[in-house]
Amino acid sequence: MEENVADTQDKKVQEEKSGSSGRSSLKLVIGIIFVLLGVIALANWFGELIMVIKGCIGLFLIMAGAITIAIAKE
């Protein structure tokens, strides 16, 4: 009886290992595709990206100042 339980548990572990390798390789492929799409988007819209970054500098400085004031008040 105990041997059957051990065999069943071993089979479940082997099935989980074999199934997870397929999932992790799929995740890897999807990750590579996303990285490639991101690089293409960055190359095509680099000028617009710089414009957005420049536009956010003021907001970032305001938020950093507000956080600094809040910390200083403590």
DOFIKOL-988633 format. One record per residue: residue number from 0; x, y, z of N, C-alpha, C, O in turn. Coordinates in Angstrom, 2 decimals. Atoms other than C-alpha are relative to their C-alpha. Layout:
// residues N
> i,n_X,n_Y,n_Z,ca_X,ca_Y,ca_Z,c_X,c_Y,c_Z,o_X,o_Y,o_Z
> NUM,X,Y,Z,X,Y,Z,X,Y,Z,X,Y,Z
...
//
This chain:
// residues 74
> i,n_X,n_Y,n_Z,ca_X,ca_Y,ca_Z,c_X,c_Y,c_Z,o_X,o_Y,o_Z
> 0,0.82,-1.18,0.00,0.00,0.00,0.00,0.87,1.26,0.00,0.62,2.19,-0.77
> 1,-0.87,-1.15,-0.08,2.77,2.44,0.94,0.80,0.18,-1.29,1.07,1.30,-1.71
> 2,-0.76,-0.08,1.26,4.69,1.59,-2.24,-0.85,0.64,-1.09,-0.34,1.43,-1.88
> 3,0.90,-0.59,0.99,1.64,2.48,-4.37,-0.12,1.51,0.20,-0.14,2.27,-0.77
> 4,0.09,-1.44,-0.28,1.35,5.85,-2.64,1.28,0.69,-0.43,1.23,1.77,-1.03
> 5,-1.29,-0.58,0.37,5.07,6.52,-3.15,0.14,0.06,-1.52,0.62,1.05,-2.06
> 6,-0.07,0.02,1.46,4.85,5.50,-6.83,-0.90,1.09,-0.60,-0.51,1.77,-1.54
> 7,0.93,-1.02,0.49,1.83,7.75,-7.36,0.58,1.40,0.21,0.45,2.26,-0.66
> 8,-0.60,-1.30,-0.27,3.63,10.68,-5.74,1.18,0.26,-0.94,1.35,1.39,-1.41
> 9,-1.12,-0.16,0.92,6.74,10.08,-7.87,-0.50,0.34,-1.40,0.09,1.18,-2.08
> 10,0.56,-0.28,1.32,4.61,10.05,-11.03,-0.52,1.43,-0.08,-0.34,2.10,-1.10
> 11,0.50,-1.38,0.00,2.94,13.33,-10.04,1.14,1.00,-0.08,1.05,2.00,-0.80
> 12,-1.15,-0.90,0.02,6.31,14.97,-9.42,0.62,0.03,-1.39,1.00,1.10,-1.88
> 13,-0.57,0.06,1.34,7.62,13.78,-12.79,-0.89,0.73,-1.00,-0.39,1.42,-1.89
> 14,0.93,-0.69,0.91,4.49,15.06,-14.57,0.09,1.51,0.18,0.05,2.26,-0.79
> 15,-0.10,-1.44,-0.25,4.81,18.46,-12.88,1.30,0.56,-0.58,1.30,1.65,-1.14
> 16,-1.27,-0.47,0.54,8.48,18.74,-13.87,-0.04,0.08,-1.52,0.45,1.05,-2.09
> 17,0.04,0.00,1.46,7.83,17.83,-17.49,-0.94,1.07,-0.52,-0.67,1.67,-1.56
> 18,0.94,-1.02,0.41,4.86,20.19,-17.72,0.54,1.40,0.21,0.26,2.30,-0.58
> 19,-0.50,-1.33,-0.30,6.68,23.11,-16.16,1.10,0.42,-0.97,1.28,1.61,-1.22
> 20,-1.06,-0.36,0.94,9.58,22.94,-18.63,-0.62,0.55,-1.29,-0.05,1.45,-1.91
> 21,0.68,-0.51,1.17,7.15,23.48,-21.50,-0.54,1.40,0.24,-0.50,2.26,-0.64
> 22,0.52,-1.32,-0.35,5.58,26.43,-19.71,1.12,1.02,0.09,0.97,2.15,-0.38
> 23,-1.09,-0.96,-0.15,8.91,28.02,-18.87,0.62,0.34,-1.35,1.06,1.47,-1.56
> 24,-0.53,-0.32,1.32,10.12,27.73,-22.45,-0.97,0.90,-0.77,-0.54,1.76,-1.54
> 25,0.99,-0.89,0.62,6.86,29.33,-23.64,0.14,1.41,0.56,0.08,2.38,-0.19
> 26,-0.19,-1.31,-0.62,7.36,32.16,-21.14,1.27,0.66,-0.53,1.29,1.87,-0.74
> 27,-1.25,-0.54,0.53,10.93,32.58,-22.40,-0.19,0.54,-1.41,0.29,1.63,-1.73
> 28,0.25,-0.44,1.37,9.79,32.83,-26.02,-0.86,1.27,-0.01,-0.57,2.20,-0.76
> 29,0.85,-1.19,-0.08,7.05,35.33,-25.12,0.82,1.19,0.50,0.66,2.30,0.00
> 30,-0.85,-1.06,-0.51,9.59,37.36,-23.13,0.94,0.55,-1.06,1.13,1.76,-1.16
> 31,-0.89,-0.43,1.09,12.00,37.46,-26.08,-0.77,0.81,-1.03,-0.28,1.83,-1.52
> 32,0.83,-0.74,0.96,9.20,38.57,-28.40,-0.31,1.39,0.53,-0.23,2.37,-0.21
> 33,0.30,-1.31,-0.59,8.23,41.38,-26.00,1.23,0.91,0.00,1.12,2.11,-0.28
> 34,-1.23,-0.79,0.02,11.85,42.53,-25.72,0.27,0.51,-1.41,0.62,1.68,-1.59
> 35,-0.22,-0.43,1.39,12.20,42.61,-29.52,-0.99,1.07,-0.42,-0.61,2.04,-1.08
> 36,0.99,-1.02,0.32,8.95,44.54,-29.91,0.31,1.32,0.70,0.10,2.39,0.13
> 37,-0.38,-1.20,-0.73,10.12,46.99,-27.25,1.17,0.73,-0.65,1.17,1.95,-0.73
> 38,-1.15,-0.61,0.68,13.42,47.57,-29.03,-0.43,0.66,-1.30,0.02,1.76,-1.61
> 39,0.52,-0.58,1.25,11.61,48.15,-32.33,-0.78,1.27,0.28,-0.61,2.27,-0.42
> 40,0.78,-1.19,-0.35,9.19,50.58,-30.68,0.91,1.13,0.45,0.68,2.29,0.09
> 41,-0.94,-1.01,-0.46,12.05,52.41,-28.99,0.75,0.62,-1.17,0.96,1.83,-1.20
> 42,-0.72,-0.51,1.17,13.92,52.73,-32.28,-0.90,0.89,-0.86,-0.46,1.91,-1.37
> 43,0.92,-0.77,0.85,10.85,54.00,-34.15,-0.47,1.30,0.64,-0.68,2.29,-0.06
> 44,0.58,-1.16,-0.67,9.63,56.46,-31.52,0.97,0.63,0.99,0.56,1.11,2.04
> 45,-1.00,-0.52,-0.94,12.89,57.61,-29.91,-0.19,1.49,0.24,-0.07,1.95,1.37
> 46,0.21,-1.44,-0.14,12.20,61.30,-30.57,-1.17,0.32,0.91,-1.08,1.19,1.77
> 47,1.18,-0.21,-0.84,8.76,61.11,-29.01,0.28,-0.41,1.45,-0.23,0.22,2.38
> 48,-0.36,0.43,-1.34,10.20,59.22,-26.03,0.79,1.09,0.73,0.53,1.37,1.90
> 49,-0.78,-1.08,-0.60,12.71,61.99,-25.39,-0.91,1.17,0.36,-0.74,1.78,1.41
> 50,0.94,-1.08,-0.28,9.88,64.55,-25.60,-0.81,-0.30,1.26,-1.03,0.59,2.08
> 51,0.77,0.39,-1.18,7.85,62.63,-23.00,0.87,0.10,1.25,0.43,0.59,2.29
> 52,-0.91,-0.07,-1.15,10.87,62.34,-20.70,0.24,1.46,0.40,0.21,1.79,1.58
> 53,-0.19,-1.42,-0.29,11.52,66.09,-21.00,-1.25,0.59,0.65,-1.14,1.42,1.56
> 54,1.24,-0.50,-0.57,7.87,66.76,-20.23,-0.24,-0.47,1.43,-0.93,0.20,2.19
> 55,0.22,0.56,-1.33,7.98,64.61,-17.11,1.00,0.51,1.03,0.81,0.30,2.23
> 56,-1.03,-0.44,-0.95,11.07,66.22,-15.57,-0.58,0.96,1.03,-0.30,0.82,2.22
> 57,0.59,-0.95,-0.94,9.10,69.09,-14.04,-0.89,-0.67,1.02,-0.80,-0.39,2.22
> 58,0.88,0.72,-0.91,6.46,66.80,-12.56,0.80,-0.85,0.98,0.47,-0.92,2.16
> 59,-0.86,0.81,-0.87,9.17,64.52,-11.20,0.65,0.86,1.08,0.71,0.45,2.24
> 60,-0.62,-0.89,-0.98,10.92,67.46,-9.51,-1.01,0.48,1.04,-0.67,0.58,2.22
> 61,1.05,-0.41,-0.95,7.64,68.64,-7.94,-0.29,-1.12,0.98,-0.38,-0.89,2.19
> 62,0.29,1.14,-0.88,6.92,65.15,-6.59,1.17,-0.28,0.94,0.96,-0.57,2.12
> 63,-1.18,0.23,-0.85,10.49,64.73,-5.30,0.07,1.05,1.09,0.39,0.73,2.24
> 64,0.01,-1.05,-1.00,10.26,68.08,-3.55,-1.07,-0.21,1.05,-0.81,-0.02,2.24
> 65,1.09,0.26,-0.94,6.91,67.21,-1.97,0.34,-1.14,0.94,0.06,-1.07,2.14
> 66,-0.39,1.14,-0.85,8.25,63.89,-0.70,1.08,0.43,0.98,1.06,0.04,2.15
> 67,-1.06,-0.48,-0.87,11.35,65.61,0.68,-0.56,0.86,1.13,-0.13,0.73,2.28
> 68,0.64,-0.84,-1.04,9.21,68.18,2.52,-0.75,-0.87,0.99,-0.68,-0.63,2.20
> 69,0.76,0.88,-0.88,6.97,65.41,3.90,0.94,-0.76,0.94,0.61,-0.97,2.11
> 70,-0.96,0.72,-0.84,10.01,63.51,5.18,0.63,0.94,1.01,0.86,0.57,2.16
> 71,-0.63,-0.97,-0.88,11.55,66.65,6.65,-0.92,0.41,1.17,-0.44,0.74,2.25
> 72,0.96,-0.38,-1.03,8.37,67.40,8.63,-0.06,-1.04,1.13,-0.48,-0.72,2.24
> 73,0.07,1.07,-1.02,8.63,64.09,10.50,1.00,0.20,1.03,1.09,-0.59,1.97
//
